[in-house]
Amino acid sequence: MDIDPLIERARDALTNAHVPYSEYSVGAALRTADGTIHTGCNLENANYSNSLHAEEVAIAKAVTNGHEEFDRLAVSSGVRDGVTPCGMCRQTLVEFCDPDLVIVCDEGDGESTTYVLGELLPAAISAKMLSEAADEGATNEGEGADD
């Protein structure tokens, strides 16, 4: 079976992963609406909370290069286990991508599983949600003070 070209780019990216602690390399390839592809790999740090995930690296590269619209993301691990973006990466993707962003996860041997971002993180915290909550909070200010 033919391998999705975006998965091939994710596989290429994972070869640069810096994973001395987990030894679990991940690569991501993010395609913009105009067809530009930005890749990323995970970069571990001895202080684990400072580690960067492949999807975050790819989106950071895209955004810092002026891209704002994305249509497809491929993710691959060195063991081709169908890895999906973790919760933190899903939330980062929600910040910059629409819920219909297609996410293709490499299962190996030309196989993949496809999701959309909204399926992987259906009740995401979004800028719209925070704005609506702030608006409602402003509307409710002072209520209950005299009750």
C-alpha positions as CSV (number, residue, x, y, z in Angstrom):
1,M,0.0,0.0,0.0
2,D,1.2,3.5,-0.8
3,I,2.2,5.7,2.1
4,D,0.5,9.1,2.5
5,P,3.1,11.8,1.5
6,L,2.3,13.8,4.7
7,I,3.0,10.7,6.8
8,E,6.3,10.3,4.9
9,R,7.2,13.9,5.9
10,A,6.3,13.1,9.6
11,R,8.5,10.0,9.4
12,D,11.4,12.1,8.0
13,A,10.9,14.6,10.8
14,L,11.0,12.0,13.6
15,T,14.6,11.0,12.6
16,N,15.7,14.3,14.2
17,A,13.9,13.7,17.5
18,H,16.0,14.2,20.7
19,V,14.6,11.5,23.0
20,P,17.4,10.3,25.3
21,Y,14.9,9.6,28.2
22,S,11.8,8.0,26.6
23,E,13.5,6.8,23.4
24,Y,10.0,7.3,21.8
25,S,10.5,9.5,18.8
26,V,7.6,11.3,17.2
27,G,7.4,13.4,14.1
28,A,4.6,15.6,12.8
29,A,3.9,17.3,9.5
30,L,1.4,20.1,9.3
31,R,0.0,21.3,6.0
32,T,-1.3,24.8,5.6
33,A,-4.3,25.8,3.5
34,D,-1.9,26.9,0.8
35,G,-0.1,23.5,0.8
36,T,3.0,24.5,2.7
37,I,4.3,21.8,5.0
38,H,5.9,22.4,8.4
39,T,7.5,19.5,10.3
40,G,8.4,19.0,13.9
41,C,9.9,16.3,16.1
42,N,9.8,15.8,19.9
43,L,12.7,17.4,21.8
44,E,13.1,16.0,25.3
45,N,14.7,17.8,28.2
46,A,16.0,16.5,31.5
47,N,13.3,18.7,33.1
48,Y,10.5,16.8,31.4
49,S,8.0,19.8,31.6
50,N,10.4,21.7,29.3
51,S,10.1,19.0,26.6
52,L,8.6,20.0,23.2
53,H,6.2,17.8,21.3
54,A,6.4,17.3,17.6
55,E,3.0,18.8,16.9
56,E,3.8,21.9,18.9
57,V,7.1,22.3,17.1
58,A,5.4,22.0,13.7
59,I,2.6,24.5,14.6
60,A,5.1,26.9,16.1
61,K,7.2,26.9,12.9
62,A,4.1,27.4,10.8
63,V,2.7,30.3,12.9
64,T,6.1,32.0,13.2
65,N,6.3,31.9,9.4
66,G,3.0,33.7,9.1
67,H,0.6,30.8,8.5
68,E,-2.9,30.9,10.0
69,E,-4.9,28.3,8.2
70,F,-4.3,24.6,8.4
71,D,-6.0,21.6,6.8
72,R,-4.1,18.4,7.6
73,L,-1.7,17.0,10.2
74,A,0.2,13.7,10.1
75,V,1.7,12.1,13.1
76,S,4.1,9.2,13.2
77,S,6.2,7.5,15.9
78,G,9.3,5.4,15.5
79,V,7.3,2.3,16.3
80,R,4.4,3.1,14.0
81,D,1.7,2.6,16.7
82,G,-0.9,5.0,15.5
83,V,0.1,7.6,18.0
84,T,-2.4,10.5,18.3
85,P,-1.6,14.0,19.6
86,C,-1.6,14.1,23.4
87,G,-4.1,16.2,25.3
88,M,-1.7,19.2,25.5
89,C,-1.0,19.1,21.8
90,R,-4.7,18.8,21.0
91,Q,-5.4,22.0,23.1
92,T,-2.5,23.8,21.3
93,L,-4.0,22.7,17.9
94,V,-7.4,24.0,18.9
95,E,-5.9,27.4,19.5
96,F,-4.7,27.6,15.8
97,C,-6.9,25.1,13.9
98,D,-10.5,24.5,13.1
99,P,-12.3,21.5,14.7
100,D,-12.4,19.9,11.2
101,L,-8.6,19.7,11.0
102,V,-7.8,16.3,9.6
103,I,-5.3,14.3,11.7
104,V,-3.7,11.2,10.1
105,C,-2.0,8.8,12.5
106,D,0.6,6.4,11.1
107,E,-0.2,2.7,11.9
108,G,2.8,1.4,9.8
109,D,2.8,-0.8,6.6
110,G,0.9,2.0,4.7
111,E,-2.0,1.9,7.1
112,S,-3.3,4.9,9.0
113,T,-6.2,6.1,11.1
114,T,-7.8,9.4,10.4
115,Y,-9.6,11.7,12.9
116,V,-10.7,15.3,13.0
117,L,-9.5,17.5,15.8
118,G,-13.0,18.1,17.1
119,E,-13.4,14.3,17.5
120,L,-10.2,14.0,19.5
121,L,-11.0,17.0,21.7
122,P,-14.8,17.6,21.6
123,A,-15.2,20.1,24.4
124,A,-12.0,22.1,24.0
125,I,-11.3,25.3,25.8
126,S,-11.3,28.0,23.1
127,A,-10.9,31.7,22.8
128,K,-14.6,31.9,22.0
129,M,-15.6,30.0,25.1
130,L,-13.4,32.2,27.3
131,S,-14.8,35.4,25.7
132,E,-18.4,34.2,26.2
133,A,-17.6,33.4,29.8
134,A,-16.0,36.8,30.4
135,D,-19.1,38.5,28.8
136,E,-21.4,36.5,31.0
137,G,-19.3,37.3,34.1
138,A,-19.5,41.0,33.3
139,T,-23.3,40.7,32.9
140,N,-23.6,39.0,36.3
141,E,-21.3,41.4,38.1
142,G,-23.0,42.8,41.2
143,E,-25.7,40.2,41.3
144,G,-26.2,38.8,44.7
145,A,-24.6,41.7,46.5
146,D,-27.9,42.9,47.8
147,D,-29.6,39.4,48.0
